[in-house]
Amino acid sequence: MTLDGHDPAPAWFDVSSPDAARARRFYQDLFGWTVNVLDDTYALVGADGGEPAGGIGQAGPGSPYTGIVVYFRVADVDEALARAEALGGKRRLDPRALPGQGRMAVFDDPDGNPVGLLGA
């Protein structure tokens, strides 16, 4: 089954940690990921020579979540978020623009698991 004409395959992941530097070291040592630190709050991670597969960010008091969130690609973030809410999901992070990357949003599924959306 597809959502908005897209296969529901993971497109990105984020690890949000109260100690992003520690999380970067942990996952780099565990998986051998290349870590490209953008600033004190965020780093891109992925395989050597490959596109980044995800990121590790600094969670703070205003962070919408901590832990790991998997993002799924959809054609329309607003439409997919509305559908998730109609099915019992709860909005956690309103849709927002990602420079050069489209838009994102996060909702909780009916069990409280955060799920991300990426798209237009």
Secondary structure, DSSP 4 states (H G I P E B T S, - for coil): --BTTB---EEEEEEEESSHHHHHHHHHHHH--EEEEEETTEEEEE-TTS---EEEEE--TT-S--EEEEEEE-S-HHHHHHHHHHTT-EEEEEEEEETTTEEEEEEE-TTS-EEEEEE-
